[in-house]
Amino acid sequence: MLTGYHIAVIGGDARQIELIRKLNEWGAAVYLAGFDQLNESFREAVDLDLDSKQVEQLDAIILPVPGTDGNGNIEGIFSNQLIQLKEEWLKKTPPHCQIYTGIANEHLYTLAERADRKLIPLMDRDDVAIYNSIPTVEGTLMLVIQHTDFTIHGSKVIVLGLGRVGMSLARTFHHLGADVSVGVRTTSSAARVYEMGLTPIDMKRLEGRDMSCDILINTIPSQVVTPGIIKQLPSHALILDLASKPGGTDFRYADKRGIRALLAPGLPGIVAPKTAGRIIADVVSRLIQDHSRKENEA
């Protein structure tokens, strides 16, 4: 499928292991950076020398799901080396080279723009997010069971956000016998929640209504679980924040109140890295081939 393509995988976690395996299986020439503790496991791949002519052959660069930090540094659990993505280096890649990341911050967007390379945040895509909602839901169930002393069945659950993950969470907890309410921002989302047999909550009026529950799950990457909401929670309640760091919960206030609050972004990479890596590999493979086809047709 990918014979003749040159792809660099830079840093990451256990998801990248399955990603690299699939790229090798599909015949791509794979270059690795940030995997020096595992290189013996990938004999078909080669070390990426950032100062060599390898860079001039790259069709794609795949970054970890978290992307880079605000300085362009790339995290990886399989290396002690610091890897920094730089504009000068990106400019050495061919003009058609694309950069794939899970999520992107302002620094990464600016870096790609200055280097005139296309940046593709995979987690913004519906297909990736929907596929990832499956291991996310399983991981959420695992955390709820581990950190509560009551059953999901019969418990009162509030899910904030009806996005790709929020919808899957709300449906699953409902099927397990929980009394589920969902925080939404639009009338169409409220109608969808009602159609699912659940209770809609207007996100604009959260602090003006009863928010007491046994399990509060947030999927919104802005601070929505405020002290006013946390005050209403019983002492046994569990807050699970699945939004990207720093989450949407006032964790300091939750701790002050003695409410257990967990920040758990990136659950697919923790509970099912093989599946999560395969999801990324499948989507990236399709995107690379589609891009190449359009280049040839132009």
C-alpha positions in Angstrom: 0.0 0.0 0.0 2.8 2.4 0.8 5.7 1.0 -1.2 7.9 3.9 -2.3 6.8 6.3 0.4 9.3 7.7 2.9 7.8 8.4 6.3 9.4 9.7 9.5 7.9 8.8 12.9 9.2 11.2 15.5 8.6 10.5 19.2 5.5 9.2 20.9 4.1 6.5 23.1 2.9 2.9 22.7 0.5 3.9 19.9 3.5 4.6 17.7 4.7 1.0 18.1 1.7 -0.4 16.3 1.8 2.5 13.8 5.4 1.7 12.9 4.6 -2.0 12.5 1.8 -1.2 10.1 3.9 1.2 8.1 6.6 -1.5 7.7 4.0 -4.1 6.8 2.6 -1.8 4.1 6.0 -1.4 2.5 6.9 2.2 3.5 10.5 3.3 4.1 10.3 4.2 7.8 12.7 6.6 9.6 12.6 6.8 13.4 13.6 9.5 15.8 13.0 9.2 19.5 13.0 5.4 19.6 16.6 4.7 20.5 15.6 2.4 23.3 13.5 0.2 20.9 15.4 0.3 17.6 16.3 -3.3 17.8 12.6 -4.1 17.6 12.3 -2.4 14.2 15.0 -3.8 12.0 13.2 -2.7 8.8 13.2 0.9 9.9 16.3 3.2 10.1 17.3 5.9 12.4 16.4 9.4 11.2 19.5 11.6 10.8 18.0 15.1 11.0 21.1 16.5 9.3 21.3 14.0 6.4 19.7 13.8 2.9 17.1 11.5 4.3 15.1 14.6 5.1 14.9 15.6 1.5 13.0 12.3 0.6 10.3 12.5 3.2 6.7 12.3 2.1 5.2 12.6 5.6 6.2 13.3 9.2 4.2 11.7 11.9 4.3 13.4 15.4 3.0 12.0 18.6 -0.7 12.5 19.4 0.1 15.5 21.8 2.1 17.1 19.1 4.8 19.5 20.5 5.0 21.7 23.5 5.1 25.5 23.1 8.8 25.4 22.1 8.5 22.7 19.5 9.9 20.0 21.8 8.6 16.5 21.1 7.9 14.1 23.9 8.7 10.4 23.6 8.7 7.6 26.3 11.2 5.5 24.4 14.1 8.0 24.4 15.9 10.3 26.8 16.9 12.6 24.0 15.3 16.0 23.5 13.9 16.4 19.9 13.0 19.8 18.8 11.0 20.5 15.6 12.5 23.5 13.8 11.5 25.6 10.9 14.9 25.3 9.2 14.6 21.5 9.3 11.1 21.4 8.0 12.1 23.6 5.0 14.6 20.9 4.0 11.7 18.4 3.4 10.1 18.3 -0.1 7.3 20.8 -0.7 4.7 18.0 -0.8 5.7 16.6 2.6 2.8 16.7 5.1 3.0 16.8 8.9 0.6 14.6 10.9 -0.1 15.2 14.5 -2.8 14.3 17.0 -3.5 17.8 18.3 -1.8 21.0 17.4 -1.0 24.1 19.4 -0.3 27.7 18.1 3.4 27.1 18.0 3.1 24.0 15.7 0.6 25.8 13.4 3.0 28.8 13.1 6.0 26.4 12.5 4.2 24.6 9.7 3.0 27.9 8.1 6.5 29.4 8.1 7.9 26.3 6.6 5.0 26.2 4.1 4.1 22.6 4.9 0.6 21.3 5.4 -0.2 20.4 9.0 -3.0 17.8 9.6 -4.3 17.5 13.2 -5.8 14.0 13.2 -7.9 14.4 16.3 -9.9 17.2 14.5 -11.2 14.6 12.0 -14.5 13.0 12.6 -13.3 9.5 11.6 -10.4 9.4 14.0 -12.4 10.9 16.9 -15.2 8.5 16.4 -12.9 5.4 16.2 -11.0 6.7 19.2 -14.3 7.1 21.2 -14.4 3.3 21.5 -11.2 2.8 23.6 -12.0 6.1 25.3 -15.3 4.7 26.6 -13.8 1.5 27.6 -11.0 3.3 29.5 -13.6 5.6 31.2 -15.6 2.5 32.4 -12.4 1.1 33.8 -11.6 4.2 35.7 -15.1 4.5 37.1 -15.1 1.0 38.3 -11.6 1.4 39.9 -12.4 4.6 41.7 -16.0 4.1 43.0 -17.6 1.8 45.5 -21.0 1.7 43.8 -22.4 0.3 40.6 -22.9 2.3 37.4 -26.3 0.8 37.2 -28.6 3.1 39.1 -26.1 5.9 39.5 -26.6 9.5 38.4 -24.2 10.5 35.6 -23.6 13.8 34.0 -21.6 14.1 30.7 -20.6 17.5 29.7 -20.4 17.8 25.9 -22.1 15.9 23.1 -19.2 15.6 20.7 -18.0 12.4 19.2 -16.7 11.1 22.6 -19.5 12.6 24.7 -22.2 10.9 22.6 -20.6 7.5 22.9 -20.1 7.9 26.7 -23.7 9.0 27.2 -25.1 6.1 25.2 -22.9 3.5 27.0 -23.7 4.7 30.5 -27.4 4.8 29.6 -27.2 1.2 28.4 -25.6 0.2 31.6 -28.5 1.5 33.6 -27.3 4.9 34.7 -29.6 8.0 34.9 -27.7 10.1 32.3 -27.9 13.9 31.7 -25.8 15.6 29.0 -24.6 19.2 29.0 -25.2 20.8 25.5 -24.9 24.2 24.0 -27.4 24.1 21.1 -31.0 23.3 20.7 -30.2 20.7 18.0 -27.9 18.9 20.5 -30.6 19.2 23.2 -33.1 17.5 20.7 -30.5 14.7 20.1 -30.1 14.1 23.8 -33.9 14.0 24.2 -34.2 11.6 21.2 -31.6 9.3 23.0 -33.9 9.1 26.0 -31.6 11.2 28.1 -31.9 14.5 29.9 -30.4 17.6 28.3 -28.7 20.3 30.4 -28.1 23.8 29.0 -24.4 24.5 29.4 -25.1 28.3 29.6 -27.0 27.7 32.8 -25.0 25.0 34.6 -24.6 26.9 37.9 -28.3 27.7 38.0 -29.5 24.2 38.2 -29.1 21.0 40.3 -25.8 19.4 39.2 -25.5 16.9 42.0 -24.5 13.5 40.6 -22.4 10.4 41.4 -20.2 10.6 38.3 -19.4 13.8 36.4 -17.5 13.3 33.1 -16.2 16.3 31.2 -15.1 16.3 27.5 -14.9 20.0 27.0 -11.4 21.6 26.9 -12.2 24.7 28.8 -13.0 25.3 32.4 -16.6 24.3 32.8 -16.5 22.3 36.1 -16.3 25.3 38.3 -16.4 25.7 42.1 -20.1 26.4 41.8 -20.7 23.0 40.3 -18.2 21.1 42.5 -20.0 22.5 45.6 -23.1 20.6 44.6 -21.4 17.2 44.4 -21.8 14.7 47.2 -18.6 13.6 48.9 -18.6 10.2 47.2 -18.8 11.7 43.7 -16.1 11.1 41.0 -15.1 13.7 38.5 -13.4 12.3 35.3 -12.0 15.0 33.0 -11.2 13.6 29.5 -10.4 16.9 27.9 -6.8 17.7 26.8 -4.5 19.2 29.3 -5.1 21.2 31.5 -8.7 19.9 31.4 -11.9 21.7 32.2 -12.0 21.2 35.9 -11.0 23.3 38.9 -8.9 20.5 40.3 -7.6 22.6 43.2 -11.1 23.4 44.4 -12.1 19.7 44.0 -9.2 18.7 46.2 -10.1 21.3 48.7 -13.6 19.9 48.9 -12.3 16.3 49.1 -13.9 15.3 45.8 -11.9 12.8 43.8 -11.1 14.4 40.4 -9.0 12.7 37.7 -7.5 14.2 34.6 -7.4 11.4 32.0 -6.6 12.6 28.5 -5.4 10.2 25.9 -7.1 7.1 27.2 -6.9 5.2 23.9 -3.1 5.3 24.2 -3.2 4.0 27.7 -5.9 1.3 27.6 -5.7 0.1 24.0 -2.5 1.4 22.3 -2.5 -1.3 19.7 -6.0 -0.4 18.5 -5.3 3.3 18.8 -2.0 3.0 16.8 -3.9 1.0 14.1 -6.5 3.7 13.8 -3.8 6.4 13.2 -2.0 4.1 10.7 -5.1 3.4 8.7 -6.1 7.1 8.5 -2.6 8.4 7.8 -2.1 5.7 5.1 -5.3 6.8 3.3 -4.5 10.5 3.6 -0.9 10.0 2.2 -2.2 8.0 -0.8 -5.0 10.5 -1.5 -2.6 13.4 -1.3 -0.1 11.6 -3.7 -3.0 10.9 -6.1 -4.0 14.5 -6.2 -0.4 15.6 -6.7 -0.1 13.3 -9.7 -3.4 14.5 -11.2 -2.4 18.2 -10.8 
